Amino acid sequence: MSKKKLTRIDLQKMKQDSQKAVWITAYDYWTAAFADQAGMDMILVGDSLGMCIYGYSGTVPVTMDQCIWHSEAVRRGAANTFIIGDMPFLSYQVSVEEAVRNAGRFHKEAGVDAIKLEGGRRVCPQIQAIADGGMLVMGHIGLTPQSSGQQGGFKAQGRTAAAAKDLIEDAMAIEAAGAFALLVEAVPPEVCGIIRERLSIPVYSIGAGWEADGQLMICSDVLGIFQAFTPKFVKKYENLGEKTVSAFQQYAQEARNGLFPKEEHAYKMVEKELPKLKKLIGQ
């Protein structure tokens, strides 16, 4: 029996029933297919692909076209999973009109179910316009990588009473603007818990503790592939980085020593055709 893709109504009911939603990033067909097979509730095609796929030092260089291409691949790999496209830097900040246009591109060209954008009250006009355009939009507060320079780097947010109050006010404004859900990143669990209690929409955590309505993780962190740095909130469930290097080393050793390929890896000529070939080439 095929998996049923969740809807906004399903996600809202999960919050009401205190059922945790689980989602993960994916950037390509096969990772999306594996996430779908694992039963993930949602997949985020995050602008984190800048670091995890392209080797950028951050998310700022990521373009709309890159996000669309990867979202298309993820959609093909996980046809029955709720997919969220991540709005990259400068795809929504310049104007409300451009935000709506680019959100529409995600839906028309990549077939996503929703989009996500970073920022608090200052992006509420964009959130409202996108929602008014008939599209689902998720907010993202706390550590916002696209503006991490303003935040002093990749650091936890909301650790003082004043900063936490500011985040709570951002969250409430985002809900009022029409967002269907909110992602909170790198924030103390107590603060995320207050936000969850204050909001009627689902509130999800990436590095914001266990008080949320669900958890997001970066696939490259879960699998132990990303090696540039490891955030405090990451738990590696596998070490595919080391296993990949080991597999490459074993292949190289066998190929250099004539142990690969062997007969079982080779195609055979049609019977009696080899003598004919040798005759044709005078061998």
Secondary structure, 3 states (H helix, E strand, C coil): CCCCCCCHHHHHHHHHCCCCEEEEECCCHHHHHHHHHCCCCEEEECCCHHHHCCCCCCCCCCCHHHHHHHHHHHHHHCCCCEEEEECCCCCCCCCHHHHHHHHHHHHHHHCCCEEECCECHHHHHHHHHHHHCCCCEEEEEECCHHHCCCCCCCCCCCCCHHHHHHHHHHHHHHHHHCCCEEEEECCCHHHHHHHHHHCCCCEEEECCCCCCCEEEECHHHHCCCCCCCCCCCCCCCCCHHHHHHHHHHHHHHHHHCCCCCCHHHCCCCCCCHHHHHHHHCCC
